[in-house]
Every structure is written in structure tokens, then in C-alpha cells.
Amino acid sequence: MTDETFSISGRIVDVVEGRIFPGTILVAGGKIIDVREEAVAETMFIMPGLIDAHIHIESSMLIPSEFARLAVLHGTVATVSDPHEIANVLGIEGIKFMIANGRKVPFRFYFGASSCVPATPFETSGAALGVEEIDELLGMDEIYYLSEMMNFPGVLTEDPAVMAKLRLARVHGKPVDGHAPGLRGEDARKYIEAGISTDHECFSLDEAMEKAGFGMKILIREGSAARNFETLAPLLKIFPDQVMFCSDDRHPDDLAKRHIDDIVRRALAMGYDPVTVIRACTLNPVRHYGLDTGLLQPGDPADFIVVSELASFRVLKTYIDGNLVAANGKTLIPSVVEEPVNRFHTEPVTVSALSISPGGSRIRVIEALEGQLITYGLNESMRAEAGNVVSDPEHDILKIVVMNRYQSALPAIAFVRNFGLKRGAIASTVAHDSHNIIAVGVKDADIAKAINTLVASRGGICCVEGDRVLHLPLPVAGLMSADDGFEVAKAYEQLDLEAHRLGSHLRAPFMTLSFMALLVIPELKLSDKGLFDGNTFAFTPLFLD
């Protein structure tokens, strides 16, 4: 915290009183000492720093300290962070790593207790968080809430372990985040009445309005893959006090360019009331989660941003605890040296292990959707060569593989449409939620080489075409790099360009790939144990006849 005393003048956005006025803010000892309404010459806007109300820091592929260095450029001063990605790899020790690293920089990380680790029993994770572990986490001052309750079937059937976790949240007096895509009617009401207070997975405006009508807070998500802003923006007028903004998952190249500021900019361009828009990413999350982030009130921490004008919403300066942490597009937070933590135990895969014998003339195919976490299930003709069912790039049907990274096991194999690759393969150890190795490609040899590149580095993302390999190592839990965030962003951007050079037409091919193993989002996904039907919540065969 700085001991510096200073004042700053401009047009002050008071989200508590709901008005904008000219004035001067006095800061001393990292606190707001006074806010004076008075005539000033400056026309810039001063407002509370922005809050991402739901994000997995790990999806930025940066450790928290590096995430902060990039995020403050966009006026973000705090995140409500679910660490369930690293929890699936390392359990409580992974969450404690995130907390400890986040403390090393001037930024407000509010972590949750990950409620569903593993997310389902139909996949292999590196750790599990049961009722005792959740109790330990919720008892920590650094844990602010019970993270997204993805097991909505368990809530509806009153599964004992699920209900015990919800009771613990009540005992500890901490809110519960939700995750219930497409849940409607009495099922949605029952889910909410169990004490679950938010959802960031609404597919449609009708779904969001119904849940908001039951009293739920709706998080409008705009991430690197899943994008719901255009659909849900009308909630800003209909339920202004129940709306928050979040990114959920933000890849490093995206984070280098934009964050919550982009959602604000777009909402303002659509004509929504500026105070309502800014409240959605300041006041509303502070009140809902009980955060100690400042709101420009006397006595608050001096967490605020200076913006050139509302229309362009260009962030000029970012302050946290009175410290200037970003100015004129430059981060002022230094990098932190961190030792990697990881869990990775598997052997290289052979090309022959990726061969699959025909078991019928037609196969189930996962249909990936641009900008969505949901998929559809298709019935398609298969293509076989020499007794092996292979990719059919002419019809955009590619082989997809998920391989257990925690122990040696046979890979699970299926097929996917809409990745668009014409040659080569891409692979990643970022594969929600258990983070096994996931790969998609045209030729089995390239798929195997991509997988083995990640086995050798114990985590990362890569593109392969014959002897050409582009690779970004992610040595921290196979999810993150501890290197300079701007350099990681450039490396990721090169991999993204390479995936597009190989033919992918997806806006974020690696992000989309990471969700192809996310079993809790319908309709058809692939875990390390097999092809999974999210509608019946059971495994399903690849072949139809």
C-alpha cells in the first residue's frame, strides 16, 4: 500500500449513488479520504476499477501474477476466480499455489472453493475435492464462495455429497455459484432454491429471464470461446441489479487486447445507461460476493480507473490501493519468479494405438459450434482405410483423441466436425475439466506426434504438420506458463495463426478444443474413458450400426 497523498479530478462515476458529476478525489495511505463535488477543468472519467465476476485464471495460460500484469491495462482490478482447473490437477495444493502467487502482486484475486472436482465420475482427474476438503477451503479467509455447482443433476436428485457441500457454504456464510446450462421451469426453481445464486451458462434470453425471475444473478459472459453478450444484453434494462459481467475463459492473446472493458464499451455503444453498465462490473459483484474492492466512497481502498471518455472507454490509468499499476498502455506490475508445480504421469502414444477398427457403417460425430460450449451429436458415414477408421477432411470430419495424462492408459477416440483442419494436428493439455491430453487432426501420425510433444514437455499446446512443430510449454500444472505474459500471448498468437494455416476456420481453435472434453455441457463430448452423451449423462458407442 502506498503512503502517497494525491488528488485527481474529472467526471466521477458514483455507482453507489447512481450519478456522474464533476469533482476531485483525495487519496492518502491507499484509501479514498474525500470525494468533493466541484467544478473542474478535466473531462476524463474516474470510476471504480472493473471486476470480472467469474473467470478461470488458468485459461489465460498465465499464473495469477502474470495475469494481473495484463489485466490492469484494461482497467481490471479484481477477479472472482474459480481455480477448479488447477484443482482438477493438484487439488487443494493447486488452489493454495494460486492464492500464494496472487498475493505477490497488487491485484485483488477472490478465489472460490471448487465444488465439482472431478466434475463427473466419467473422466480421470489428478485430484478430488470431497466434503472435508470443501469444508477446509470454505474455512479459509482467502476463499470467498463455493465455486460453480456444475452437478445440477446431483442438486435435483439431492445427492448427499452435493447437498453437504451446499450446507457447508451456508454454514460458512458464503455464496454459491451456479452452472446449469438450459435448466428451465421447476428444475431451475429447485436448483436455485437449493441456495445457488448465480449462473453464467444461459443459452437464451428467455432462460436468463426465467432464472432472474426466480431471484438468480445472471452473469453475462464474453470470453475467448463462449460469447453470450449479444443475446443477454437486454437484461441490463430488465434486471439491472441482477447482472454482472464475466469472461469465464480468456486466452492470453485476447487478454493482451481486451477484457471486461470490451463488454463495457459494447454495452455503452448499444445505448445502455452508463451507470447501469458500470455497476454490472463494480457494485453488483462487490455486493453479491462481499468483496473489499473499493467503490470510490470515502474510506474505501483507492481502487479506480481513469478513462478518456465513455464512448471509446480507453483506460488511461489503473490504481489499486492507491498504487498506479498501469498507465497509458503500459503495465507497472513487475514479473514474479515462480517454481512450477505439476502432476503428469503417462507414456508416449504409438500411431497404431490411434487406429480404430470399423464397427458399423455410420458413426456418432461431435459437432463443435463457434462461440459455444455446447455441441450437437451428428450421425455420419465413416471413412476407413486398411481397417482403420480415419479422418475425412473433405467432409470436415476429423479424428479426436483424449488421453489420460495422470497414468498410462489406452487413448479414447472419436470424431468431430467444424474444426476445419485440412492437414496436420493440434493438441493441448488444457482440456476442461480434468485436463487430460486432447488432440484433433487429419493423419494419425501427426496426432500421435502432437500428443507426444506434450508428453515430453509435461504439458502445453502445439501444432504439428509432418516435421514442423510449434509448441508452447505450460509447465505449471500443464495449464500455465510462469514466463512474461506478453511473450506468452505472442507465442499463443503464433500457434493460433498456425492452426488457421492448417485450415481451421474457428475463431479460437484451441479454446474450442479445450471444451470438447467438458462432459457437463451437452450434447456429445469425449473423455479419456470414452464418448459421452451429455443428455443421458452416460457413455454412448461410437458406431451406430
Protein Blocks (a to p, Z undefined) as FASTA:
>chain_A
ZZbdcddddddddfknopacddddddeehiafbdcddddfblbdcddddddfbdcfklno
pafklmmmmmmmnopabdcddfklmmmmnommlmmmmmmmmmmpccdddddddfbdcfbf
kbccfbdcdfklmmmmmmpmklgbdcddfblmlmmnopaklmmmmmmmmmnopacdddde
hiacjllmmmmmnopabdckbfbfklmmmmmmnopacdddddfkbccklmmmmmmmmmmm
lcccdekiacfklmmmocfklmmmmmmmnopafklmmmmmmmmmmmmnopabdehighia
cdddddfblklopafbdceehiafbgehiafbdcdddddddddddddddfklmpccdfbj
bdcdddddehiabdcddddddddeehiacddfknopacdddddfkbccdddddddehklp
agdjdddfbdcfklpacdddfblklmmmmmmmmmmnopacdddehjbccddddfegolac
cbdfklmmmmmmmmmmmmmmnopabfblmlmmmmmmmmkbcfbdcdfkbccdfklopacd
fbfZZ
